Amino acid sequence: MGVISQQIIFDAREVLRIRHSSFDGEIADLIAAAKADLILGGVLPDKVENETDPLIRRAIMCYVKAEFGLDSADAVKYRESYNLQRQALMLSSDYLGSE
C-alpha cells in the first residue's frame, strides 16, 4: 500500500467537519482500508493511489464518512454510496486491471 498524503487526511477532516488533528490516525487507517478495499475489488493499484483522481477521492471520502465514529446516523447512506461508487469503478475499463 502506498503512502497516504497529509492532503487527503486534511481533506477527509474537512469532509468530517473536524478542525483538529487528534483523529488523523483513525482517518489515515480508514483511507488505507478504503484503498485496500478498492484494490481487492479489482481496481488498479496505480489508480487507487492517485489521490487527485476525483472518482477515487469521492469513493474514499464516502468510505471515511460511513466508517468514522460510532454514532453516525448517515453511515448506512454513505456505505451504500461507497458501494455503488466501488461497483462503478470495478466496471470501468479505465480502472479495472486485466489479469
Buried (B, 14 or more C-beta within 10 A) or exposed (E): EEEBBEEBBEBBBEBBEBEEEEBBEBBBEBBBBBBEBBBEBBBBBEBBBBBEBEBBBBBBBBBBBBBBEEEBEEBEEBBEBBBEBBEEBEEEEEBBEEE
